[in-house]
Amino acid sequence: MLNQVNLIGRVGQDPEIRNNGETKVVNVSLATSEKWKNKSGETQEKTEWHRLVFWDKLAEIVNKYVQKGSLIYVSGKLTTEKYQDKEGRDVYTTKIQVREMKMLGGKSEQKEPEHREYSGTVGKPLNDGLPEPEDGDLPF
């Protein structure tokens, strides 16, 4: 079985690290967009928001080097959580547990540009063959 997600997008808010027992965690949203032309030739755009979760060392790195608007590549797996709202109804939320992250933005977009590739698994290389998105295709 395969449960893998790969996304390139912009971070929706500054990361904030929390301690979850003995581990560290950062939750952020990521915007991905697509553009197309409808039958009338008008450009249409749709933005999807994804919930990302970073753990431990990767959470520390994201907290230190990523900020709102940063362009990043992430790879991870989908997880779904269930909880009950105030009225007792079941609510489901889907998140991406990030295993790898790569900062893609230029030097002006990063707090520390010399640190560019990060993985939740030490020594595991990232795929450098990913296409670079055009700035006009992003929602920011």
Protein Blocks (a to p, Z undefined) as FASTA:
>chain_A
ZZddddddddfbdcddddehjaccdddddddddddddfkopacddddddddddehjlmmm
mmmmgcehiacdddddddddddddfkopacdddddddfbdcdfbdfklpfblmlmbdcfb
ghiacdfkbccddfklpcZZ
